[in-house]
């Protein structure tokens, strides 16, 4: 019995050992399985997180909603308002769910931002040079963008001051220019921030009156200003406003070279149009107790005072060369007003030719308005030998509108119609002679009768003589007198479409009435010519400019009297 009992006990122990081992194996396998599964899940979750972080990542991001700002140790250091944008850098840890703001140790949680193609920065400060100052703030500080709160911080920051405006410092921070109140500043230190060469003077250019067409020297035409603004653009000048000028003058702003200050005392529609069209800005500035100007055609410097600011006076007579000197800060002698002691002021003869033929070559023309090319050469020889300037139509227009001055010996040569000898298709007498003498003339062409390309030359301007109204109308008078308003306007517009110009018009047969003049003015012509046998002056009606008709019977003595 004892032996049987002993064998049974051994067998039971063996079973227990086997069960224990089995249980242990099961436990071990289960534990390893759990660990393996957990590692697998962690790997999957990490890969999903990495993909999620990549999905949100962009070089530039915008905060979707008001969110926390973190230090690199992930301690909360502030709050960022929605719609603020930042440039960020990629983390080396692919599964780190925070984006680092460039050049800082500050971070944003990746799900709090969205992608952005570029920062919403403006170039409004591109011509500013950093002040040689660094600011350290107090512990709690509020930063603003465009007068809207952007960031609240509960730690001090140190930043370079871009400029100072009133009670605010504008600073470089987080890739933007933020401003904060001086009350939140603990310390300002002097440092050397920039070696960029700065403006040591600023020219103030004053446009007293701006208009499309000027009738006095204190006015400047839009066309002249456009020429000046194009020069500024080409040479890299930039304009500033009154606030910028005052900050520069007080030392609160450093500007790059080539800053200018354009001003006007009246904001006309022409000024508004120029400001919309060009990068430059003509500012509305009037004299008051704080700002007073001295019209001495000199530049201003940092030593200038607000109540005694030198400025340049822009006039009709200001040449482009003088304008260049002004923006370069050079003194320019005062441009005197025109001498108006003579009621008519300066006067310019306008000569009117028609047809040309060469009698020496056996050609014949029986009309009194024909002129032998030999006689025409005598006229040009006299003008050349006596130093006369033959004007382009634009020079004459600019003179008539007080935009420029011309030599006392100036003459405008005009030719009417476009018939015999005036074009390359009908004798070609006029253009070769003008080019030979290098003199200028203006042809008033009946644009519906002949192809304008027959009259192309650098020495010949082509203007309108109607499209098809150089004839007698059904009322027995000139067609322009017989026609109604709509017929006039339609014909004139067709003619303009051919010449591409509204500088000048010439009435057929020297005949006109008020309705005809109104139509010419309405379609945009700036002046119109008639007959008259006297010199033209600025006091003439701009739509009744007199001319000297040249006939076959005009003697050389008569010609000399006309131009003298």
Buried (B, 14 or more C-beta within 10 A) or exposed (E): EEEEEEEEEEEEEEEEEEEEEEEEEEEEEEEEEEEEEEEEEEEEEEEEBBEBBEEBBBBBBBBEEEBBBBBEEEEEBBBBBEBBBBBBEEBEEEEBBBBBBBEBEBBBBBEBBEEBEEBEEEEEBEBBBBBBBBBEBBEEBBBBBEEEEBBBBEBBBEBBBBBBBEEBBBBBBBBBBBBBEEEBBEEBEEEEBBEEEBBEBBBBBBBBBBBEBBEBBBBBBBBBBEEBBEBBEEEEBBBBBEEBBBBBBEEBBBBBBBBBBBBBEEEBEBBEEBBEEBEBBBBEBEEEEEBEBEEEBBBBEEEBEBEEBBBBBBBBBBBEEBBBBBBEBBEBEEBEEBEEEEEEEBBBBBBBBBBBBBBEEEBEBEEEBBBBBEBBEEBBEBBEEEEBBBBBBBBBBBBBBBBBBBEEEBBBBBBBBBBBBBBBEBBBBBBEBBEEBEBBBBBBBBBBBBBBEBBEBEBBBBBBBBBEBBEEBEEEEBBBBBBEEEBBBBBBBBBBEBBEBBBBBBBBBBBBEEBBBBBBBEBEBBBBBBBBEBBBBBEBEBBBBBBBBBBBEBEEEEBEEBBE
